[in-house]
Amino acid sequence: MAEDPNSWETGTRLIRGGLSRTHFGETAEALFLTQSFVYETAESADARFAGDEPGFVYSRYANPTTQMFEDRLALLEGAEYCRALASGMAAVYMSLLGLVKAGDHIVAGRALFGSSRWILTQAAPRFGVEVTFVPAFDTQAWRNAVRPNTKVFLIETPANPMLELTDLAEVCAIAKAAGIKTIVDNVFATPIFQKPLEFGTDVVVYSATKHIDGQGRVLGGAILGSKALLEEAYRDPIRHMGPAISPFNSWVLLKGLETLDLRVRRQADTAAALADRIAAHAKVKTCVYPGRADHPQAAIARKQMTGGGGTVIAFDLGSK
Ligand SMILES: Cc1ncc(COP(=O)(O)O)c(C=O)c1O
């Protein structure tokens, strides 16, 4: 009987997940650096483009190396499906674009990565989409911001750069009750320390450029969630709007995933030790780290970040 990959430990998932060997039996994953694929007959080409026959068509749609990366990341995240994209920002904008149209409303945490803020403050209004920013740690503020036309909550927890946390279970429940989809940018938490889908999130996005590569080589991003939602909301926009990742980058990210657990746990240990040193320094006003008991939302961290406080510390030296 075939093994169930969902029974594998994290380390095994990161090395064996998604692996699809060719007939050569290569040890490292094959890099299919190809734009498109050949067909036995014109009828077969026709059937593949129509989706009536299995097989790859064009690397803007899907690619075997990229699919290995997508399957491995989905297995790590506990997600049914994953689509890899060219960068974290491609993943953020696609995740929003697939769920809203002119006349809709988005609620987002007020502290967000700068490019995500640009999308919401500069691009969204040009397409007739309204946005409300809320203090992301304040569950009641998310509830109060809901309007009849609210379609998406965009949550970044911990948020870049001041590491505010949002209670995922509570905020996702508010969204679900109102028929609103939740998107969580899980970059700072990493898939090692936080699994937003377990708290009721619909969509998880990553910049794979950060921990998943982790070695400063390539850009990449990913959207994860249920197969039904990803197919319905994102399949066609991804095919036709062109945010595809290079198969080369997918290959590098596959290798990055192999060591993700080891690297991130070590980085988090270092961050925790450094946070304590920085917090104790006479010239530091405040030190914010989700793994410390004095983090303003330490209770939320304990609830939803398991095994570590992440790899990033924020601190304030006060005014000069
Ligand atoms: C929280 C967060 N989301 C998204 C991004 C964007 O990722 P990329 O640089 O891969 O486009 C970043 C980049 O720093 C980030 O910190």
The ligand as an SDF file (V2000), in Angstrom:
LIG
                    3D

 16 16  0  0  0  0  0  0  0  0999 V2000
    5.3500   40.1350    5.5010 C   0  0  0  0  0  0  0  0  0  0  0  0
    5.8100   40.1890    4.0730 C   0  0  0  0  0  0  0  0  0  0  0  0
    4.9320   39.9100    3.0880 N   0  0  0  0  0  0  0  0  0  0  0  0
    5.2920   39.9610    1.7930 C   0  0  0  0  0  0  0  0  0  0  0  0
    6.5690   40.3290    1.4150 C   0  0  0  0  0  0  0  0  0  0  0  0
    6.9160   40.4140   -0.0380 C   0  0  0  0  0  0  0  0  0  0  0  0
    7.7140   39.3810   -0.4720 O   0  0  0  0  0  0  0  0  0  0  0  0
    8.6430   39.4510   -1.7860 P   0  0  0  0  0  0  0  0  0  0  0  0
    9.7670   40.3470   -1.4690 O   0  0  0  0  0  0  0  0  0  0  0  0
    9.0260   38.0250   -2.0150 O   0  0  0  0  0  0  0  0  0  0  0  0
    7.7840   39.9840   -2.9000 O   0  0  0  0  0  0  0  0  0  0  0  0
    7.5130   40.6320    2.4050 C   0  0  0  0  0  0  0  0  0  0  0  0
    8.8820   41.0290    2.0320 C   0  0  0  0  0  0  0  0  0  0  0  0
    9.6680   41.4380    2.8460 O   0  0  0  0  0  0  0  0  0  0  0  0
    7.1150   40.5630    3.7670 C   0  0  0  0  0  0  0  0  0  0  0  0
    7.9650   40.8660    4.7670 O   0  0  0  0  0  0  0  0  0  0  0  0
  1  2  1  0
  2  3  1  0
  2 15  2  0
  3  4  2  0
  4  5  1  0
  5  6  1  0
  5 12  2  0
  6  7  1  0
  7  8  1  0
  8  9  2  0
  8 10  1  0
  8 11  1  0
 12 13  1  0
 12 15  1  0
 13 14  2  0
 15 16  1  0
M  END
$$$$
